[in-house]
Amino acid sequence: MIASCILTVMLLSFAAFWVPERDAQERQVVIIVDGTEYARYKLSPNFSEIIEINTQFGYNKLEIDCGKIRMLDASCEDKIDVKMGTIEKVNETIICLPNRVLVTIKGQSEVDMVSY
């Protein structure tokens, strides 16, 4: 009796990780400036846009092209964010500390919790 209860609890706990999320393939790019969400865009294979971020902290120019994101230009001196290159996977980020800009991709990760 106790063994069957333990087995049931174990199976239910593992089942919680296997429930698919709604729109698991949907990814979004989130732009945060000084800790506040500045903009959010849905990523799709045929979506392209250049976003100019002008704030009191500085200027950044971001490109979204077919699901890939990169910083084209920035007013900061070191330009580390421009040199970071392209991001395209969930949880990848581009950061510009002097301008207080964080760009990240949100969505369902390709690695589920069980295989991680």
Secondary structure, DSSP 8 states (H G I E B T S, - for coil): -HHHHHHHHHHHHHHHHHS--TTTT-EEEEEEETTEEEEEEEE-TT-EEEEEEEETTEEEEEEEETTEEEEEEESSSS-HHHHT--B-STT-EEEETTTTEEEEEEE--SS-TTT-
